[in-house]
Amino acid sequence: MVSLEQILIYLSLLLILATIASKVSSSLGVPSLVLFIVIGALAGSEGPGNIEFWNPHLAQSVGTVALAFILFSGGLDTSLESIKPVLLHGLALSTVGVAITASAVALFANLVLGLTPLEGLLLGSVVSSTDAAAVFSVLRSRGIRLKGHLRPLLELESGSNDPMAVFLTIGFTGLLVDSSRSSLALVPFFLQQMAVGGLFGYLSGRLLPIVLNRLRLDYEGLYPVLTTSVVLLTYGGTSALGGNGFLAVYICGIVTGNRPFIHRGSLMRFHDGLAWLVQIAMFLTLGLLVFPSELVPVIGPGTL
């Protein structure tokens, strides 16, 4: 039985290593998120850390909460003026672009890896959406300088492509399980995800600055507690109503960040630090799920 003290020691050491790795990553030219996963894998049951961890449901929960805060922080730091010129292009990339990517991967998987067309489409759907955490982390590092509207376009696409990826993944999973099902029945689900997520994200983003400015809390330290609660409420409430919570918190961050509110500087810094913390936690957790011995048989197809 592992004691609470041991858990705290392991956790603190992993966070310290990940923090140091973020410094090393810039000199190596490797994204820090890759190093976070490597640290997690080395700390896992097959690495020198020998931490036994196999709980995909917990990892999914950690990843869900982490991504909600990462997207909110990314939206909070996004200028509305910068994404207006690329709005249509970003939405096209996050819908049609995701479908094209899934189809291209499916064709490759069918012709080269020997998977059936449906299996290839499922694989393509799973990997078709860019990872928002990775995109925001890489694009906002000091070494990245992109010209024109390319950076806001990539950020907008990565923050809004989840509904399409979820739609495709659920659709092709259903077809593989039950060939009599029609994926067209999921079209209303996709539209609902986009509409509810966009609406609740916008309403939450308009309401949050009003609450911050009018509430006048006695202690400045309570304002981050309030914004953190709103992020969780926006994600959870939107998801419970059938919308896409990730899209909602991203839009909430954009709308909030482009309106005046009290303690703006301190809240921006808080959510930037929180985003880094949950980002490290998420990728360390994913690293703990990696069993290097299981990668050997699939390293060829995986690399391709």
N, C-alpha and C positions, 0 to 999 in steps of 0.2 A: 504494500500500500504506500503510495507516494504521499508525503506530507505536504501541507500547504506551503511550508517554508521552502521545500525543495522545488515546488512548482514556481514560486516567486523567484528563486535563484536562477532556474533554467530560463524563465521568461525574461528576466532582466539581462542575463548574459546574451540571449539571442537578440534582444533589442539593441544592446550596445554593439554587438558585432555587425548588425545590419546598418546601424548609424555610421560606423567606421567604413563599412563597405560602400556606402553612398559617396563617401569622400574618395575612395580608391577608384570607383567606377569611372569618374570623369577622366582620370589620368590614363586608364586602360582603354577608354573609348567603348566601354560596355555599359548598356543600360543597367541602372542599379537594381531594377526589378529582377533581372536575371540572376544577379548575385544573391538577392534575397531568397530566391527559390533554391539556389545551390546551398546556401547556409541551412535552409530548412531540411533539404535532403540529407546533408551531412549530419544534421542533428537527429535524423530519424532512426528508425529501428535497425536499418542496415548500414548506418554510418557510425562514426566514432562517438556521436552523442548518445546513441542507443535509446532514444526516446520512442517508446512504443505508442504509435498513434495511428488508428484506422477508424475514422469516424467521418465519412463523407457528408452526412447530414449536418454535423457541427461545422465542417469546413464550408458547406454551402451557406449556412447561416452567417458565419463570419464574413464570407465574401459578399453576401447580400447587403449587410449593414455597412460594410466598408465601402462598397461601391456607391451606396446612397450618399455618404458623406463626401466621397471623392468627386462625384458629379455635382453636388451642391457647391462645393468649394470651387470647382472649375467654372461653373456657371456664374458664381459670385464675382469672379475675376475676369469675366468676359464682357467686353464692350458691345452694347447692342448695335452701335454704329458699325462695328467691324463685321457683324454677321448678317446685317441687312442685305448687303450686296450679294451674299453667297447663300441666302436662305433657300431659294429654289434648287440650286445645285446641291446643297447639303441634303435636302430632303430626297432628291433624286438618287444620290449616292446611298443614302441610308435605307432605301426601299428597292428600287430597280438595281442599283449597284450590288446590294447584298444578294439579290436573286441571281444576278449574272455570276458573281463570285461562287455561289453555291453550285451553279450549273457547271462552271468550269472545273471546279474540284471534283464534281461527280463524274464528269467525262474522263478526267485523268484517272480517278480511282477505278473506273470501269475498264478502261483500256490498258492501264499499266499495272494496277494492283489486283485486278480480277474480281472486284466486288460487283454485285448486281447493280443495275441502275438505281433501284430504290435505296440500297445500302449506300451507294455513292452519293445520292442526293441527301441522305441523312447526315453523312460525314461532312459534306459540303455545307449543309445548313448550320451544323455545330460550329464550324470554323469560319463561317462567312462574315460574322460581325467583328469589327476591330475591338480590341479590349480598351475600354475607356480609361481605365487606370493606367495602362501602359502608355496610351497616346498622350494623356495629360502630363504624365511624368516626363516623357521624353521631350515633348514640345516645349515644356516650361523649364527645361534645364538651361543653364547659362550658355551652353555651347551650341544651341540650335538657333539659327537665324534664317527664317524663311521669308521670301519676298512676297509682296502683294497680299492677296487674300487667301493664300494657301493654308496658313496656320489656322485662322478661324474656320475655314472650310473643313479641315480635318477634325478639329475639335467638335464642330457641330455634327458632323457625320458620326463620330464615335459616341456622342452623347445621345443620339436619336435612333440608332440602328437596332436596338434591342427588340422592339415590337415585331419587326420583319423577321429577325432571326428566330424569335420564339414561335411566330406563326409557322415558319417553314419547318422548324424542328418538330413541333407538335404534329403538324400535318403529315410529314413523312414517317414519323414514329407510328402514328395511327394507321397509315397505309401498310406498314410492315407487319403490324400486329393483326390488322383486320383488312384484308384486301378489298372487302366490299364497301368500305368507307370512302367517302369522297372528300378530298382535301378542300374542295370549293366551299364546303360547309364551314370552314374556318375563316372565310373572308369576313363575315360579320364580327368574329372575334378579334381579328386584326384591326378593323376599323374602330371597334370599341376601345381597344387598348390605346390607340393613337388619340382618339377624341377625348376620352375620359382623362388620360394622362396629361394631355395638353391643357385641357380646361382647368383641372384641379391644380396643376402646376402654376398656371397663370394667376388663378384666384389666390392661391397661397402666397405667391410672390408679391401681389399687390397688397395683401393684408398684412404681411409681416412688417414692412417698414412703418405702417400706420401704428401697429401695436408697439413697436420699439420706441417710436417717437412720443406716443401718448401715455404709455404706462408709467414712465418716470419711476423706475425702481430705485430703492434706497442705496443699493450696492451695485457697483459697476460689474462685479464678478458674476452677478445673476443674469446678465444679458446673454453671455454664451450658453448658459443653461437653457434659456428661453429659445434661442435659435436652434440649439441641438434638438430640443423637444419638437420644434416645428418641422425639422427635417424628418424625424422619425414619424411624426403624425402624417405628414404629406405622403411619405412613401407607403406607410401602412394603410392609411385611409384610402388612397388611390387604388392600391392593390386589392383591398377588400371590396371595392366597388367595381372591380373588373377592368381597371385601367392599368397602364404601365407605370409603376412607381418610379422607375429609374428616369423615364422621360419627365415625369412630374417634378422630381427634385432638381433636375437639371434646369428646367424652365423656371422653377421657383428661384433658383440661384441667379439666373440671368435677369429676371424681372426685379428681384430684390437689389442686386448689385448695381442696377442702373437707375436707382431711386435714392434720394438722400435719406439717411437714417443716422441716429445717434450712435456714438462710439464706433464709427465706421472703421477707423484704422485698427483698433484693438480687436474688433470682431473679425476683420479680414485676416489678421495675423493668427487669431485663434483657430479659425477654420482651415487655414493653410497648414498649421501644425497638426491639427486633428486629422486632416487628410493624409499627411505623411505617416502618422502613427497607425491608422487603420490600413493604409497601403502596405506598410511593413508587416503588420499582423496577418493580413490576407495572404501575401505571397510566402511568408514563412509557413503558414498553415498548409498552403498548397505544396510547399516543398516537403513538409512532413509526410504528405500522402504519397510521395514518390518512393518507389522501391526499385533501386537501380538494377537489381537482378531481373526484374520483369521488363525492363527496357531493352535488354539485349536482343530478344527474338524479334522485336518490331523496330529496331533502330534503322534498318534499311528503308522500309516503306515510310517510316515516320520522317526520316531525313528528306526523302523524295517529296 
